[in-house]
Amino acid sequence: MQLLFIENVGNLICPASFDLGETEKVALMSITEGEDKPLKYPLAFHLASLLVLTKMDLLPYLHFDLELCKQNAWRVNPGLPIITRSPAATNL
């Protein structure tokens, strides 16, 4: 199996707007961005086959409603798989 990761470090509009020939799109969203982002940038979340919520270690320090974020994502893309990650969880 061969994998090629294409990262767009811009905003959540540009990555969804261009077809780069990819097989799958994965949306990465930091919880510091707010739970409204799936509704604000629906195309990015609609086209994603997976949503990864990052920086979960900050959850106790933020006003972030995890369940609302999931519901917003599912409004745009019903059944979208969502996983959560923290920096500590990435130590392999």
C-alpha positions, 0 to 999 in steps of 0.5 A: 500500500502506498500513502501520500499525505497532502496537508493544507495549512491554510483555512478550512475553505481552501482544502475542500475547494480543490480536487487533488485526486485524493481518495480520502479527505480527513478533516483535522480540527483543533478544539481551540477553533470552536464547535461551530466550525463544521457549520461555518465551513460545511464543505470541508466537513461534508467531503471528509471521510473522517474528522479528527478533533485535536488538542483534547488535552485542553478541554478542561481549560476551554469553553468547548462543547464536545457533543455540540461539535459532534452534532454540528459535524453530523448535521453536515455529514451524517455518520461522519466518524469522529476521533479525538486526539491529544499530544500525549496520545501521539507518543508512539 
